[in-house]
Amino acid sequence: MKKVYVGMSTDVVHHGHIKIIEEARKLGEVTVGLLTDNAIANYKRIPLLSYEQRKKIIENIKGVKEVIPQETLDYGPNLIMLKPDYVVHGTDWREGVQKKAREGVIETLKGWGGLLVEPEYTKDISATQLANAINKIGTTPEIRLKKLRRLLELKPIVRIMEVHNGLTGRIVETTRIAEEGNVKEFDGMWESSLTDSTSKGKPDIELVDFTSRLQTIDQIFEVTTKPMIVDGDTGGLVEHFVYTVKTLERLGVSAVIIEDKTGLKKNSLFGTEVKQEQEAIENFSHKISEGKKAQVTEDFMIIARIESLILNKGVEDALKRARAYIEAGADGIMIHSKEKDPKEVLDFCREYSKFEDKVPLVAVPSSYNSITEDELANAGVKIVIYANHLLRSAYPAMIKAAESILRNGRCKEASEEHCMPINEILNLIPGGK
């Protein structure tokens, strides 16, 4: 019998997959290389079903002899190991993100005279289309809540973007680009205290109460499916924070980040220009501990934000606090800095990597914005938050449009130079047509 290899992700099995396997069976014994959860998550969205669930489905399809893991989008390692006579794949990968993988398969097969067989792609159906259709239906609090921990397991770094209303939620939900064989998108949302307050024309001093913040979160959740991390400011009184945890968890929020400051909140990027006081380690540790006791599931995360670098107390103080907060039960550590040079953050990361007990590390490169995601990941950062960029980018555009209308006494120039076509906005909102 000839050996046939079929690479699949099969997040949602459909008749197109069955057709490929039927064609492969005609050529010989079929081994399916099933992309692992990690492999899928690093070139498109996280799979709806786990590897073991998908494997069980494929093993029970008639004609499949064996299912083995394919660890990357690159077929090379499995092909070299098996040396199949044929590789079977639909014609859809001749263009798009898998084109490079196809070229690699053809080159590898030359090593032993293997052939690539490409049945005509089944039109008007794909796992991505089906997954998108499922996402349009929406999600449940339980499903959304679990996503952040799953992302942390599967991806080298989790990419989070700021949102402050339903429209920005839709932008984070739908924006993606194809680049070097991968589809890149945001993994989740950051509901920022700063941008929520600013979008309401109010200062970032915890003036917007949590009831209002919860309404914003609910509006965003109505039109999105991705996980959310909430900016919890200081967390407030311990007795209040306990209820905040319960409420956020019930809504399906994946994590809350609270900062170790006390008194009237001032934005961290002011640094020592304004009076800011850091909370005592024992008091903040107690707040974390009580918050952890209040949650119902194992999925919700409380992340401790350390302000030592903001207040010029140095890396050693930040490390001391990180140890204490982890011991108190923190599920993550966010290290914050207002410096344009990432050196002190990287110094912290280097020392943090030596901890025996570690939790995921979070960075917010608003000031030290020249650093790349790859550099942060190499330093041990697991979550990067782009904390205010949608609001900051919208404000200049709105000012220009407003000034243009005043200057010209009409909206023609503003419409042509500063505004997107209204149809694009309508298409962004589900049910707009």
C-alpha positions, 0 to 999 in steps of 0.5 A, spaced: 500 500 500 502 507 498 502 511 504 498 518 503 499 524 508 493 529 509 494 535 513 488 538 517 486 543 522 478 540 522 476 545 527 469 544 524 468 538 520 464 539 514 463 535 507 469 538 504 474 534 509 470 528 508 471 529 500 479 530 501 479 523 505 475 520 500 480 522 495 486 520 499 483 513 500 483 512 493 491 512 493 493 508 499 493 508 507 491 515 509 495 518 515 492 525 517 497 530 520 492 534 525 494 541 527 495 541 534 492 547 538 498 551 538 499 550 531 492 553 529 492 558 534 499 561 532 497 562 524 489 564 526 484 564 531 484 559 537 480 552 535 473 551 537 475 544 539 481 541 543 486 537 539 483 531 543 476 532 541 478 533 534 483 527 534 477 523 536 472 525 530 478 524 525 480 517 527 472 515 526 472 517 519 472 511 514 479 510 511 483 514 516 488 509 518 492 513 523 492 520 526 498 524 528 500 531 531 502 536 526 506 541 531 506 547 526 503 549 519 510 547 516 509 539 513 516 538 513 518 534 519 512 529 519 513 528 511 521 527 513 519 522 518 513 518 514 516 519 507 509 518 504 508 517 496 502 522 496 500 528 500 493 530 498 490 537 499 485 542 496 486 547 491 485 552 496 492 553 499 495 555 492 493 562 494 493 566 501 496 564 508 498 557 506 501 558 500 508 558 503 506 551 506 504 548 499 511 550 496 515 547 502 511 541 501 512 540 494 520 541 495 520 536 501 517 531 496 522 532 491 527 528 496 524 521 495 519 522 489 513 523 492 507 527 489 502 532 491 495 531 489 490 537 489 483 535 488 478 541 487 477 545 493 469 545 495 467 552 494 462 556 499 464 552 505 470 552 510 472 551 517 473 559 518 466 560 515 463 556 519 467 558 525 465 565 523 458 564 523 458 561 530 461 567 532 456 571 529 451 568 533 455 570 540 458 566 546 456 565 553 459 568 559 462 561 561 465 560 554 468 567 554 471 567 561 475 560 559 478 563 553 484 567 556 487 561 560 486 557 554 490 563 550 496 563 555 497 556 554 497 556 546 500 562 544 507 565 546 504 572 547 497 574 548 495 580 544 490 585 547 487 591 545 483 597 548 476 598 547 471 603 550 464 602 547 461 597 542 464 600 536 471 599 538 469 592 541 467 591 533 474 593 531 478 589 535 473 583 534 474 583 526 480 587 524 485 582 522 491 582 517 495 576 513 502 576 513 508 571 512 503 565 512 499 567 518 493 571 520 494 576 525 489 579 529 487 581 537 486 575 542 482 579 546 480 586 549 482 591 555 476 595 558 481 601 560 479 606 566 482 611 562 479 611 555 472 609 558 473 615 563 475 620 557 470 617 552 465 620 557 469 627 558 471 625 565 478 625 568 481 618 570 480 618 577 475 613 578 470 618 578 466 614 573 463 609 578 463 601 577 456 601 575 457 605 569 463 601 567 459 595 568 454 598 563 460 599 558 462 592 559 455 589 557 455 593 551 461 591 548 459 584 550 453 584 546 457 585 540 463 581 541 466 574 543 473 575 545 475 575 552 476 581 556 481 584 561 478 589 565 482 595 568 480 595 576 484 601 578 486 600 585 480 595 586 477 600 592 476 597 599 477 590 600 469 589 601 468 592 595 473 588 591 470 582 593 463 584 590 467 586 583 470 580 582 463 576 583 460 581 578 465 580 573 466 573 573 458 572 572 459 577 566 464 572 563 470 577 564 476 573 564 481 577 568 481 584 572 488 588 573 488 592 580 494 596 581 498 597 588 496 604 589 492 607 595 488 614 595 485 618 590 487 615 583 492 619 578 494 616 572 500 612 572 503 616 566 504 622 570 509 618 575 512 623 580 509 629 577 503 628 581 502 625 588 501 618 588 502 613 594 503 606 593 499 601 598 503 597 603 505 590 601 501 586 606 494 590 605 495 589 597 496 582 598 490 581 603 486 584 597 488 579 592 487 574 597 480 576 599 478 577 591 481 570 590 476 567 595 470 570 592 471 567 585 467 561 584 471 558 578 478 556 577 478 560 570 477 568 573 484 571 574 486 577 578 492 580 576 497 585 580 499 591 577 506 593 580 507 601 580 514 601 583 517 603 577 512 608 576 514 611 583 522 611 582 522 605 587 526 601 583 526 594 580 528 590 587 522 593 590 518 591 584 521 584 585 519 584 592 512 586 591 511 580 585 513 575 590 508 577 595 503 578 590 504 571 587 504 568 594 497 571 596 494 568 590 495 573 584 494 569 577 499 574 573 503 580 574 503 586 570 509 591 571 508 598 569 513 603 566 513 610 564 520 611 561 521 611 553 526 606 554 524 599 556 531 597 560 528 597 567 522 593 564 527 588 561 531 588 567 525 586 571 523 581 566 530 578 567 530 577 574 523 575 574 525 569 570 529 566 576 523 566 580 521 558 582 514 560 582 512 564 576 505 567 574 504 570 567 507 577 566 503 582 563 506 589 559 503 595 557 508 598 552 505 605 551 511 609 553 516 604 551 513 603 544 519 601 540 519 594 543 516 589 539 512 583 541 517 578 539 522 582 544 517 582 549 515 574 548 523 573 549 523 577 555 518 572 558 512 577 557 505 573 556 500 578 555 501 585 551 496 590 552 495 596 547 492 600 553 489 606 549 491 607 542 484 606 539 481 612 543 488 616 542 488 615 534 480 617 534 481 624 537 486 627 532 481 625 526 475 627 529 478 634 531 481 634 523 474 633 521 470 638 525 475 643 524 475 642 516 467 643 517 468 650 520 473 652 515 469 650 509 462 651 511 460 644 509 462 637 510 465 635 503 472 636 504 471 632 511 467 627 508 473 626 503 479 627 507 478 625 514 472 620 514 471 613 511 465 611 507 459 610 511 458 603 508 464 600 511 461 603 518 454 599 516 458 593 514 462 593 521 455 593 525 452 586 525 445 587 522 446 593 519 444 592 512 
